[in-house]
Amino acid sequence: MKADCHIHFVLDGINWKAAIDRHKIAPALPFLHQALAKYREQGYTYLRDGGDRWGVGAAARELAPEYGISYATPLAPLCKKGHYGSFIGETYENLREYAALVEKNRRSGGDFIKIMISGLMDFNRAGVLTEEGLPPGEIAQLIHIAHEEGFAVMAHCNGSAAIAAAAAAGVDSIEHGAYANDDALQTMAAQKTVWVPTLSTVANLRGTGRFDEDAVAAIFENASQNVKKFAAMGGLLAPGSDAGAWAVPHGCDTEYSLFHSILGDDALKILSAGVSAVKEKFHHP
């Protein structure tokens, strides 16, 4: 049975603003039922949400057992004020405010903590991020505070410096992980950090004309080569489509085929180990 270890039920893969508006007053339950049914049809039994501040992931978690699906959510992702993530998460200005948000998510029943510690890939310029990562010392403090509260930590993170810093600090999973260098990959492998490279967010852009096609191709090639390297190091890889992102509708079912195109017949065995690690790390009693 399959798993998608990075989704956003608050989004729909078409228009993020309209999707969020759909849920602002209250989670749109018909949409959630429809999406969960698609996952069931595709054979998914485990979903890990990337979070939102409107309670959509929490509502999906309540409905998921009807579809034979285990569902984990961080509730709202946490991001530093003025940095990427405020469109979907809750913001803090200092570590005291961050710790208060961690405690709030604990009281509200979050399964883990998600932190936003870098920008996005610039899909028109290969190798470029919209924003560099937070300082390594600050990243380590964010992870430590969440771990002290008994939470696993999922980190939206791109760029080799931020990836290496988060892995060295014991982050439980790296999401996206674009442009990791060999040092960052080796640090993740040594620390048993699960890497969820969200290949669909790049691969599904190909041929759409929305972004520079050469840049998109180069970004995907870089991710593919890094996945091969990381697998060769014995690193933990898990499938996560980032469903809800543009061109990645819920239940699109592209992530497993992309891994197979990169890793061949070993892909399913490798991904099974990664999914097992995610389930173990991110189970919060």
LINKA-V939310 format. One record per helix or strand of 2 or more residues. SS is the DSSP state (A for helix, B for strand). FROM is the first residue (numbers start at 1). TO is the last residue. If there is no record, write none. Layout:
# LINKA-V939310
{{SS FROM TO} {SS FROM TO}}
This chain:
# LINKA-V939310
{{B 2 7} {A 16 23} {A 29 41} {B 44 49} {A 56 67} {B 70 72} {B 78 80} {B 90 92} {A 95 107} {B 113 116} {A 136 148} {B 153 157} {A 160 168} {B 173 176} {A 182 191} {B 194 196} {A 200 203} {A 213 232} {B 236 237} {A 255 282}}
